[in-house]
Amino acid sequence: MFTIAWYVSASGTIADAVDMGFIFLIAGLFTLQIPAAMLTATLAHSRLSTP
């Protein structure tokens, strides 16, 4: 929310601010959530694959 408000004040247009908000969300997804999910799946693989 703060990022969008900052970009509105810096650029003056809401469209640029919303675009940058989505860029930051996508960057967070690829740098934090996907590696964490892969690590969790790797750690749980041995417990989930044995009967």
CHARMM internal coordinates of N, CA and C (Angstrom, degrees):
IC EDIT
DIST 1 N 1 CA 1.4525
DIST 1 CA 1 C 1.5312
ANGL 1 N 1 CA 1 C 110.35
DIST 1 C 2 N 1.3301
ANGL 1 CA 1 C 2 N 115.64
DIHE 1 N 1 CA 1 C 2 N -42.52
DIST 2 N 2 CA 1.4510
ANGL 1 C 2 N 2 CA 119.55
DIHE 1 CA 1 C 2 N 2 CA 179.37
DIST 2 CA 2 C 1.5222
ANGL 2 N 2 CA 2 C 111.12
DIHE 1 C 2 N 2 CA 2 C -63.53
DIST 2 C 3 N 1.3402
ANGL 2 CA 2 C 3 N 116.79
DIHE 2 N 2 CA 2 C 3 N -37.67
DIST 3 N 3 CA 1.4685
ANGL 2 C 3 N 3 CA 120.76
DIHE 2 CA 2 C 3 N 3 CA -179.65
DIST 3 CA 3 C 1.5125
ANGL 3 N 3 CA 3 C 110.91
DIHE 2 C 3 N 3 CA 3 C -62.07
DIST 3 C 4 N 1.3185
ANGL 3 CA 3 C 4 N 117.13
DIHE 3 N 3 CA 3 C 4 N -43.92
DIST 4 N 4 CA 1.4633
ANGL 3 C 4 N 4 CA 121.09
DIHE 3 CA 3 C 4 N 4 CA -179.60
DIST 4 CA 4 C 1.5214
ANGL 4 N 4 CA 4 C 110.21
DIHE 3 C 4 N 4 CA 4 C -64.77
DIST 4 C 5 N 1.3292
ANGL 4 CA 4 C 5 N 117.62
DIHE 4 N 4 CA 4 C 5 N -43.04
DIST 5 N 5 CA 1.4627
ANGL 4 C 5 N 5 CA 120.46
DIHE 4 CA 4 C 5 N 5 CA 179.05
DIST 5 CA 5 C 1.5238
ANGL 5 N 5 CA 5 C 111.03
DIHE 4 C 5 N 5 CA 5 C -63.93
DIST 5 C 6 N 1.3285
ANGL 5 CA 5 C 6 N 117.04
DIHE 5 N 5 CA 5 C 6 N -38.50
DIST 6 N 6 CA 1.4604
ANGL 5 C 6 N 6 CA 120.51
DIHE 5 CA 5 C 6 N 6 CA 179.39
DIST 6 CA 6 C 1.5233
ANGL 6 N 6 CA 6 C 111.09
DIHE 5 C 6 N 6 CA 6 C -66.24
DIST 6 C 7 N 1.3355
ANGL 6 CA 6 C 7 N 117.46
DIHE 6 N 6 CA 6 C 7 N -42.44
DIST 7 N 7 CA 1.4645
ANGL 6 C 7 N 7 CA 119.34
DIHE 6 CA 6 C 7 N 7 CA -179.91
DIST 7 CA 7 C 1.5196
ANGL 7 N 7 CA 7 C 112.22
DIHE 6 C 7 N 7 CA 7 C -70.11
DIST 7 C 8 N 1.3206
ANGL 7 CA 7 C 8 N 117.95
DIHE 7 N 7 CA 7 C 8 N -30.64
DIST 8 N 8 CA 1.4628
ANGL 7 C 8 N 8 CA 119.57
DIHE 7 CA 7 C 8 N 8 CA 175.89
DIST 8 CA 8 C 1.5150
ANGL 8 N 8 CA 8 C 109.28
DIHE 7 C 8 N 8 CA 8 C -64.50
DIST 8 C 9 N 1.3146
ANGL 8 CA 8 C 9 N 117.03
DIHE 8 N 8 CA 8 C 9 N -43.38
DIST 9 N 9 CA 1.4579
ANGL 8 C 9 N 9 CA 119.02
DIHE 8 CA 8 C 9 N 9 CA -179.42
DIST 9 CA 9 C 1.5318
ANGL 9 N 9 CA 9 C 111.56
DIHE 8 C 9 N 9 CA 9 C -70.85
DIST 9 C 10 N 1.3324
ANGL 9 CA 9 C 10 N 117.96
DIHE 9 N 9 CA 9 C 10 N -30.74
DIST 10 N 10 CA 1.4622
ANGL 9 C 10 N 10 CA 120.96
DIHE 9 CA 9 C 10 N 10 CA -178.27
DIST 10 CA 10 C 1.5232
ANGL 10 N 10 CA 10 C 112.18
DIHE 9 C 10 N 10 CA 10 C -79.78
DIST 10 C 11 N 1.3354
ANGL 10 CA 10 C 11 N 116.62
DIHE 10 N 10 CA 10 C 11 N -43.70
DIST 11 N 11 CA 1.4654
ANGL 10 C 11 N 11 CA 118.77
DIHE 10 CA 10 C 11 N 11 CA -174.75
DIST 11 CA 11 C 1.5276
ANGL 11 N 11 CA 11 C 112.36
DIHE 10 C 11 N 11 CA 11 C -98.31
DIST 11 C 12 N 1.3158
ANGL 11 CA 11 C 12 N 116.85
DIHE 11 N 11 CA 11 C 12 N -28.00
DIST 12 N 12 CA 1.4497
ANGL 11 C 12 N 12 CA 119.83
DIHE 11 CA 11 C 12 N 12 CA 179.06
DIST 12 CA 12 C 1.5207
ANGL 12 N 12 CA 12 C 114.30
DIHE 11 C 12 N 12 CA 12 C 90.98
DIST 12 C 13 N 1.3328
ANGL 12 CA 12 C 13 N 117.40
DIHE 12 N 12 CA 12 C 13 N -7.76
DIST 13 N 13 CA 1.4678
ANGL 12 C 13 N 13 CA 119.31
DIHE 12 CA 12 C 13 N 13 CA 179.36
DIST 13 CA 13 C 1.5099
ANGL 13 N 13 CA 13 C 109.53
DIHE 12 C 13 N 13 CA 13 C -121.01
DIST 13 C 14 N 1.3136
ANGL 13 CA 13 C 14 N 115.95
DIHE 13 N 13 CA 13 C 14 N 140.43
DIST 14 N 14 CA 1.4564
ANGL 13 C 14 N 14 CA 121.18
DIHE 13 CA 13 C 14 N 14 CA -179.59
DIST 14 CA 14 C 1.5208
ANGL 14 N 14 CA 14 C 111.28
DIHE 13 C 14 N 14 CA 14 C -72.98
DIST 14 C 15 N 1.3352
ANGL 14 CA 14 C 15 N 118.26
DIHE 14 N 14 CA 14 C 15 N -29.46
DIST 15 N 15 CA 1.4656
ANGL 14 C 15 N 15 CA 120.76
DIHE 14 CA 14 C 15 N 15 CA -178.38
DIST 15 CA 15 C 1.5249
ANGL 15 N 15 CA 15 C 111.42
DIHE 14 C 15 N 15 CA 15 C -63.83
DIST 15 C 16 N 1.3275
ANGL 15 CA 15 C 16 N 117.40
DIHE 15 N 15 CA 15 C 16 N -43.46
DIST 16 N 16 CA 1.4617
ANGL 15 C 16 N 16 CA 120.01
DIHE 15 CA 15 C 16 N 16 CA 177.95
DIST 16 CA 16 C 1.5247
ANGL 16 N 16 CA 16 C 110.95
DIHE 15 C 16 N 16 CA 16 C -64.74
DIST 16 C 17 N 1.3004
ANGL 16 CA 16 C 17 N 116.58
DIHE 16 N 16 CA 16 C 17 N -37.59
DIST 17 N 17 CA 1.4597
ANGL 16 C 17 N 17 CA 120.68
DIHE 16 CA 16 C 17 N 17 CA -179.77
DIST 17 CA 17 C 1.5189
ANGL 17 N 17 CA 17 C 111.24
DIHE 16 C 17 N 17 CA 17 C -65.88
DIST 17 C 18 N 1.3107
ANGL 17 CA 17 C 18 N 117.60
DIHE 17 N 17 CA 17 C 18 N -43.37
DIST 18 N 18 CA 1.4627
ANGL 17 C 18 N 18 CA 120.91
DIHE 17 CA 17 C 18 N 18 CA -179.76
DIST 18 CA 18 C 1.5213
ANGL 18 N 18 CA 18 C 110.00
DIHE 17 C 18 N 18 CA 18 C -68.24
DIST 18 C 19 N 1.3306
ANGL 18 CA 18 C 19 N 117.50
DIHE 18 N 18 CA 18 C 19 N -39.07
DIST 19 N 19 CA 1.4603
ANGL 18 C 19 N 19 CA 120.42
DIHE 18 CA 18 C 19 N 19 CA 177.05
DIST 19 CA 19 C 1.5231
ANGL 19 N 19 CA 19 C 111.17
DIHE 18 C 19 N 19 CA 19 C -59.86
DIST 19 C 20 N 1.3107
ANGL 19 CA 19 C 20 N 117.64
DIHE 19 N 19 CA 19 C 20 N -44.09
DIST 20 N 20 CA 1.4632
ANGL 19 C 20 N 20 CA 120.10
DIHE 19 CA 19 C 20 N 20 CA 179.68
DIST 20 CA 20 C 1.5253
ANGL 20 N 20 CA 20 C 111.32
DIHE 19 C 20 N 20 CA 20 C -67.72
DIST 20 C 21 N 1.3251
ANGL 20 CA 20 C 21 N 117.70
DIHE 20 N 20 CA 20 C 21 N -33.61
DIST 21 N 21 CA 1.4581
ANGL 20 C 21 N 21 CA 120.26
DIHE 20 CA 20 C 21 N 21 CA 175.19
DIST 21 CA 21 C 1.5120
ANGL 21 N 21 CA 21 C 111.76
DIHE 20 C 21 N 21 CA 21 C -61.07
DIST 21 C 22 N 1.3271
ANGL 21 CA 21 C 22 N 117.08
DIHE 21 N 21 CA 21 C 22 N -43.35
DIST 22 N 22 CA 1.4587
ANGL 21 C 22 N 22 CA 120.64
DIHE 21 CA 21 C 22 N 22 CA 178.26
DIST 22 CA 22 C 1.5257
ANGL 22 N 22 CA 22 C 111.45
DIHE 21 C 22 N 22 CA 22 C -68.32
DIST 22 C 23 N 1.3113
ANGL 22 CA 22 C 23 N 117.37
DIHE 22 N 22 CA 22 C 23 N -35.20
DIST 23 N 23 CA 1.4636
ANGL 22 C 23 N 23 CA 119.77
DIHE 22 CA 22 C 23 N 23 CA 177.36
DIST 23 CA 23 C 1.5221
ANGL 23 N 23 CA 23 C 110.30
DIHE 22 C 23 N 23 CA 23 C -63.45
DIST 23 C 24 N 1.3282
ANGL 23 CA 23 C 24 N 116.81
DIHE 23 N 23 CA 23 C 24 N -42.43
DIST 24 N 24 CA 1.4625
ANGL 23 C 24 N 24 CA 119.60
DIHE 23 CA 23 C 24 N 24 CA 177.87
DIST 24 CA 24 C 1.5216
ANGL 24 N 24 CA 24 C 111.59
DIHE 23 C 24 N 24 CA 24 C -66.15
DIST 24 C 25 N 1.3315
ANGL 24 CA 24 C 25 N 117.88
DIHE 24 N 24 CA 24 C 25 N -37.67
DIST 25 N 25 CA 1.4667
ANGL 24 C 25 N 25 CA 120.22
DIHE 24 CA 24 C 25 N 25 CA 177.53
DIST 25 CA 25 C 1.5219
ANGL 25 N 25 CA 25 C 111.71
DIHE 24 C 25 N 25 CA 25 C -65.03
DIST 25 C 26 N 1.3237
ANGL 25 CA 25 C 26 N 117.08
DIHE 25 N 25 CA 25 C 26 N -42.04
DIST 26 N 26 CA 1.4594
ANGL 25 C 26 N 26 CA 120.64
DIHE 25 CA 25 C 26 N 26 CA 178.90
DIST 26 CA 26 C 1.5252
ANGL 26 N 26 CA 26 C 110.56
DIHE 25 C 26 N 26 CA 26 C -65.93
DIST 26 C 27 N 1.3172
ANGL 26 CA 26 C 27 N 117.19
DIHE 26 N 26 CA 26 C 27 N -41.14
DIST 27 N 27 CA 1.4631
ANGL 26 C 27 N 27 CA 120.37
DIHE 26 CA 26 C 27 N 27 CA 178.02
DIST 27 CA 27 C 1.5287
ANGL 27 N 27 CA 27 C 110.66
DIHE 26 C 27 N 27 CA 27 C -62.54
DIST 27 C 28 N 1.3289
ANGL 27 CA 27 C 28 N 117.07
DIHE 27 N 27 CA 27 C 28 N -40.66
DIST 28 N 28 CA 1.4572
ANGL 27 C 28 N 28 CA 120.57
DIHE 27 CA 27 C 28 N 28 CA 176.83
DIST 28 CA 28 C 1.5136
ANGL 28 N 28 CA 28 C 112.29
DIHE 27 C 28 N 28 CA 28 C -64.38
DIST 28 C 29 N 1.3136
ANGL 28 CA 28 C 29 N 116.73
DIHE 28 N 28 CA 28 C 29 N -37.33
DIST 29 N 29 CA 1.4588
ANGL 28 C 29 N 29 CA 120.70
DIHE 28 CA 28 C 29 N 29 CA 178.42
DIST 29 CA 29 C 1.5113
ANGL 29 N 29 CA 29 C 110.69
DIHE 28 C 29 N 29 CA 29 C -62.48
DIST 29 C 30 N 1.3250
ANGL 29 CA 29 C 30 N 117.63
DIHE 29 N 29 CA 29 C 30 N -48.36
DIST 30 N 30 CA 1.4506
ANGL 29 C 30 N 30 CA 120.50
DIHE 29 CA 29 C 30 N 30 CA -175.68
DIST 30 CA 30 C 1.5184
ANGL 30 N 30 CA 30 C 113.24
DIHE 29 C 30 N 30 CA 30 C -76.53
DIST 30 C 31 N 1.3137
ANGL 30 CA 30 C 31 N 118.30
DIHE 30 N 30 CA 30 C 31 N -24.42
DIST 31 N 31 CA 1.4597
ANGL 30 C 31 N 31 CA 119.14
DIHE 30 CA 30 C 31 N 31 CA -177.94
DIST 31 CA 31 C 1.5207
ANGL 31 N 31 CA 31 C 113.31
DIHE 30 C 31 N 31 CA 31 C -97.15
DIST 31 C 32 N 1.3224
ANGL 31 CA 31 C 32 N 118.59
DIHE 31 N 31 CA 31 C 32 N -17.37
DIST 32 N 32 CA 1.4603
ANGL 31 C 32 N 32 CA 119.87
DIHE 31 CA 31 C 32 N 32 CA -177.23
DIST 32 CA 32 C 1.5238
ANGL 32 N 32 CA 32 C 113.71
DIHE 31 C 32 N 32 CA 32 C -120.89
DIST 32 C 33 N 1.3137
ANGL 32 CA 32 C 33 N 118.24
DIHE 32 N 32 CA 32 C 33 N -54.01
DIST 33 N 33 CA 1.4548
ANGL 32 C 33 N 33 CA 120.62
DIHE 32 CA 32 C 33 N 33 CA -170.22
DIST 33 CA 33 C 1.5223
ANGL 33 N 33 CA 33 C 113.34
DIHE 32 C 33 N 33 CA 33 C -75.92
DIST 33 C 34 N 1.3166
ANGL 33 CA 33 C 34 N 118.26
DIHE 33 N 33 CA 33 C 34 N -43.61
DIST 34 N 34 CA 1.4616
ANGL 33 C 34 N 34 CA 119.87
DIHE 33 CA 33 C 34 N 34 CA -178.12
DIST 34 CA 34 C 1.5281
ANGL 34 N 34 CA 34 C 111.50
DIHE 33 C 34 N 34 CA 34 C -66.63
DIST 34 C 35 N 1.3295
ANGL 34 CA 34 C 35 N 121.16
DIHE 34 N 34 CA 34 C 35 N -46.77
DIST 35 N 35 CA 1.4708
ANGL 34 C 35 N 35 CA 118.88
DIHE 34 CA 34 C 35 N 35 CA 175.83
DIST 35 CA 35 C 1.5295
ANGL 35 N 35 CA 35 C 113.03
DIHE 34 C 35 N 35 CA 35 C -62.24
DIST 35 C 36 N 1.3217
ANGL 35 CA 35 C 36 N 117.80
DIHE 35 N 35 CA 35 C 36 N -36.11
DIST 36 N 36 CA 1.4654
ANGL 35 C 36 N 36 CA 119.82
DIHE 35 CA 35 C 36 N 36 CA 178.08
DIST 36 CA 36 C 1.5266
ANGL 36 N 36 CA 36 C 110.90
DIHE 35 C 36 N 36 CA 36 C -65.50
DIST 36 C 37 N 1.3251
ANGL 36 CA 36 C 37 N 117.62
DIHE 36 N 36 CA 36 C 37 N -39.13
DIST 37 N 37 CA 1.4674
ANGL 36 C 37 N 37 CA 120.89
DIHE 36 CA 36 C 37 N 37 CA 177.49
DIST 37 CA 37 C 1.5213
ANGL 37 N 37 CA 37 C 110.86
DIHE 36 C 37 N 37 CA 37 C -66.90
DIST 37 C 38 N 1.3214
ANGL 37 CA 37 C 38 N 117.68
DIHE 37 N 37 CA 37 C 38 N -39.31
DIST 38 N 38 CA 1.4648
ANGL 37 C 38 N 38 CA 120.44
DIHE 37 CA 37 C 38 N 38 CA 178.38
DIST 38 CA 38 C 1.5261
ANGL 38 N 38 CA 38 C 111.18
DIHE 37 C 38 N 38 CA 38 C -66.12
DIST 38 C 39 N 1.3109
ANGL 38 CA 38 C 39 N 117.58
DIHE 38 N 38 CA 38 C 39 N -40.31
DIST 39 N 39 CA 1.4605
ANGL 38 C 39 N 39 CA 121.33
DIHE 38 CA 38 C 39 N 39 CA 177.71
DIST 39 CA 39 C 1.5256
ANGL 39 N 39 CA 39 C 111.00
DIHE 38 C 39 N 39 CA 39 C -64.71
DIST 39 C 40 N 1.3109
ANGL 39 CA 39 C 40 N 116.69
DIHE 39 N 39 CA 39 C 40 N -43.56
DIST 40 N 40 CA 1.4626
ANGL 39 C 40 N 40 CA 120.79
DIHE 39 CA 39 C 40 N 40 CA 178.50
DIST 40 CA 40 C 1.5269
ANGL 40 N 40 CA 40 C 111.10
DIHE 39 C 40 N 40 CA 40 C -62.70
DIST 40 C 41 N 1.3355
ANGL 40 CA 40 C 41 N 117.25
DIHE 40 N 40 CA 40 C 41 N -42.76
DIST 41 N 41 CA 1.4658
ANGL 40 C 41 N 41 CA 120.66
DIHE 40 CA 40 C 41 N 41 CA 178.49
DIST 41 CA 41 C 1.5223
ANGL 41 N 41 CA 41 C 111.29
DIHE 40 C 41 N 41 CA 41 C -64.68
DIST 41 C 42 N 1.3219
ANGL 41 CA 41 C 42 N 117.20
DIHE 41 N 41 CA 41 C 42 N -38.06
DIST 42 N 42 CA 1.4606
ANGL 41 C 42 N 42 CA 120.66
DIHE 41 CA 41 C 42 N 42 CA 178.67
DIST 42 CA 42 C 1.5194
ANGL 42 N 42 CA 42 C 111.21
DIHE 41 C 42 N 42 CA 42 C -65.99
DIST 42 C 43 N 1.3122
ANGL 42 CA 42 C 43 N 116.73
DIHE 42 N 42 CA 42 C 43 N -42.63
DIST 43 N 43 CA 1.4582
ANGL 42 C 43 N 43 CA 120.18
DIHE 42 CA 42 C 43 N 43 CA -179.95
DIST 43 CA 43 C 1.5255
ANGL 43 N 43 CA 43 C 112.25
DIHE 42 C 43 N 43 CA 43 C -69.01
DIST 43 C 44 N 1.3120
ANGL 43 CA 43 C 44 N 118.43
DIHE 43 N 43 CA 43 C 44 N -32.55
DIST 44 N 44 CA 1.4623
ANGL 43 C 44 N 44 CA 122.07
DIHE 43 CA 43 C 44 N 44 CA -177.88
DIST 44 CA 44 C 1.5255
ANGL 44 N 44 CA 44 C 113.13
DIHE 43 C 44 N 44 CA 44 C -89.47
DIST 44 C 45 N 1.3214
ANGL 44 CA 44 C 45 N 117.90
DIHE 44 N 44 CA 44 C 45 N -6.77
DIST 45 N 45 CA 1.4705
ANGL 44 C 45 N 45 CA 121.31
DIHE 44 CA 44 C 45 N 45 CA -174.31
DIST 45 CA 45 C 1.5320
ANGL 45 N 45 CA 45 C 112.15
DIHE 44 C 45 N 45 CA 45 C -60.00
DIST 45 C 46 N 1.3052
ANGL 45 CA 45 C 46 N 117.79
DIHE 45 N 45 CA 45 C 46 N -44.80
DIST 46 N 46 CA 1.4782
ANGL 45 C 46 N 46 CA 119.60
DIHE 45 CA 45 C 46 N 46 CA -176.72
DIST 46 CA 46 C 1.5169
ANGL 46 N 46 CA 46 C 111.37
DIHE 45 C 46 N 46 CA 46 C -66.77
DIST 46 C 47 N 1.3081
ANGL 46 CA 46 C 47 N 118.21
DIHE 46 N 46 CA 46 C 47 N -35.96
DIST 47 N 47 CA 1.4661
ANGL 46 C 47 N 47 CA 119.97
DIHE 46 CA 46 C 47 N 47 CA 179.33
DIST 47 CA 47 C 1.5153
ANGL 47 N 47 CA 47 C 111.66
DIHE 46 C 47 N 47 CA 47 C -74.60
DIST 47 C 48 N 1.3162
ANGL 47 CA 47 C 48 N 117.81
DIHE 47 N 47 CA 47 C 48 N -31.39
DIST 48 N 48 CA 1.4583
ANGL 47 C 48 N 48 CA 120.67
DIHE 47 CA 47 C 48 N 48 CA -176.78
DIST 48 CA 48 C 1.5233
ANGL 48 N 48 CA 48 C 113.04
DIHE 47 C 48 N 48 CA 48 C -85.28
DIST 48 C 49 N 1.3276
ANGL 48 CA 48 C 49 N 118.72
DIHE 48 N 48 CA 48 C 49 N -23.67
DIST 49 N 49 CA 1.4606
ANGL 48 C 49 N 49 CA 120.30
DIHE 48 CA 48 C 49 N 49 CA -174.82
DIST 49 CA 49 C 1.5219
ANGL 49 N 49 CA 49 C 113.00
DIHE 48 C 49 N 49 CA 49 C -90.67
DIST 49 C 50 N 1.3290
ANGL 49 CA 49 C 50 N 119.98
DIHE 49 N 49 CA 49 C 50 N -15.93
DIST 50 N 50 CA 1.4622
ANGL 49 C 50 N 50 CA 121.22
DIHE 49 CA 49 C 50 N 50 CA 178.91
DIST 50 CA 50 C 1.5307
ANGL 50 N 50 CA 50 C 109.37
DIHE 49 C 50 N 50 CA 50 C -89.59
DIST 50 C 51 N 1.3543
ANGL 50 CA 50 C 51 N 115.30
DIHE 50 N 50 CA 50 C 51 N 139.74
DIST 51 N 51 CA 1.4821
ANGL 50 C 51 N 51 CA 117.86
DIHE 50 CA 50 C 51 N 51 CA -178.97
DIST 51 CA 51 C 1.5060
ANGL 51 N 51 CA 51 C 113.27
DIHE 50 C 51 N 51 CA 51 C -75.09
END
COOR INIT
IC SEED 1 N 1 CA 1 C
IC BUILD
